[in-house]
Amino acid sequence: MVYDDTTKGPMECGIVLTKKIVDANIYNTLYKITGFNGVSLTTEVITQGFLKLENNVSIVTNYESDKVSNIYICDGLTPIKVINIYDEDVDPDEVIYDHTRFDITPGCILFPFTFVNTIGGALPAGAV
């Protein structure tokens, strides 16, 4: 779903991801397709570049507001990528060379565990 300025609400859209080989690297282009209820379809490039999406992908869209409509892409090999269709930092004419730019990555660092004490014994037996 994307925001429709004329109706001031969400409208249906299609998301298409293409891939081609450029200099032995995988080049992806992500398109938004709208106008299903009109006379002709409209296609618009969302982003393009070397995103390393090479297998069949699953794409999930999540419309949140007129400023946030996220696309989640997973190919089973690379981390899940999330792209906001309305993000002003995503220039459709810019070629992305950093394949991790849209990756969802954990934001915390866990310190190594420290064992304080060990004790002997066994857990009580029982039926579940």
C-alpha positions in Angstrom: 0.0 0.0 0.0 1.1 3.5 -0.7 -0.4 6.9 0.1 -2.8 8.4 -2.5 -2.7 12.2 -2.5 -6.1 12.5 -4.3 -8.1 10.2 -1.9 -5.9 11.1 1.2 -5.6 7.4 2.0 -3.8 4.2 1.1 -4.0 2.7 -2.4 -2.9 -0.7 -3.7 0.5 -1.0 -5.3 2.7 -3.8 -6.6 6.4 -4.3 -5.8 8.7 -5.8 -8.4 12.3 -6.8 -7.8 14.5 -7.5 -10.8 18.0 -8.8 -11.0 20.7 -8.9 -13.6 24.4 -9.7 -13.6 26.8 -6.7 -14.0 30.5 -7.4 -14.0 29.9 -10.7 -12.2 27.9 -9.0 -9.5 24.1 -9.1 -8.9 22.4 -5.8 -9.7 18.9 -5.3 -8.3 16.2 -2.8 -9.2 13.1 -2.3 -7.0 10.0 -0.9 -8.7 6.6 0.4 -7.3 3.7 -0.2 -9.7 0.5 1.8 -9.2 -2.7 2.7 -11.2 -4.4 -0.7 -11.1 -7.8 1.0 -11.1 -6.9 3.4 -14.0 -6.4 3.1 -17.7 -2.6 2.4 -17.5 -0.1 1.3 -14.9 2.6 3.6 -13.5 6.0 2.3 -12.7 8.5 4.1 -10.5 12.0 3.0 -9.4 12.3 2.9 -5.6 16.0 2.0 -5.4 18.6 0.2 -7.5 22.1 -1.2 -6.9 24.2 -4.1 -5.9 21.9 -5.4 -3.1 23.0 -9.1 -3.5 19.5 -10.4 -3.7 20.0 -13.5 -5.9 17.5 -16.2 -4.9 13.7 -16.0 -5.0 12.6 -13.5 -2.5 9.7 -12.9 -0.2 8.4 -9.3 0.0 6.1 -8.0 2.7 4.8 -4.5 2.7 3.6 -2.6 5.8 1.7 0.7 5.3 1.8 2.8 8.4 1.1 6.4 7.4 1.5 8.9 4.6 5.2 9.1 5.4 6.0 5.4 6.2 5.4 2.4 4.0 8.0 -0.2 4.6 9.0 -3.0 2.3 10.7 -6.1 3.9 12.7 -8.3 1.5 14.2 -11.7 2.3 16.0 -14.1 0.0 17.1 -16.7 2.6 20.8 -15.9 2.2 21.3 -12.3 3.2 19.9 -10.4 6.2 16.3 -9.1 5.9 16.3 -5.7 4.1 13.8 -2.9 5.0 13.1 0.0 2.7 10.7 2.9 3.4 9.1 3.9 0.0 8.8 7.5 1.3 12.3 7.8 2.8 13.8 11.0 1.5 17.4 9.5 1.9 16.5 6.9 -0.7 17.3 8.4 -4.1 15.9 6.3 -7.0 18.6 7.6 -9.3 21.5 6.7 -6.9 23.2 3.4 -7.5 23.7 1.5 -4.1 27.1 -0.1 -3.8 26.9 -1.0 -0.1 24.7 -4.1 -0.1 24.2 -3.8 3.7 22.6 -0.3 3.5 19.0 -1.6 4.0 19.8 -4.6 6.3 18.0 -5.0 9.6 20.8 -5.5 12.1 20.7 -5.8 15.8 21.6 -2.6 17.6 22.9 -4.0 20.9 26.2 -5.4 22.0 26.2 -8.2 24.6 29.2 -8.7 26.8 30.5 -12.2 27.4 28.8 -14.2 30.2 30.7 -14.7 33.4 30.0 -17.8 35.5 29.9 -16.9 39.2 29.3 -20.3 40.7 28.4 -23.9 39.7 26.6 -26.4 41.9 26.0 -30.1 41.6 22.7 -31.8 41.5 19.9 -32.8 39.1 16.6 -31.3 38.0 13.6 -33.2 39.4 12.2 -35.8 37.1 8.6 -35.6 36.1 6.1 -35.9 33.3 5.3 -33.0 31.0 
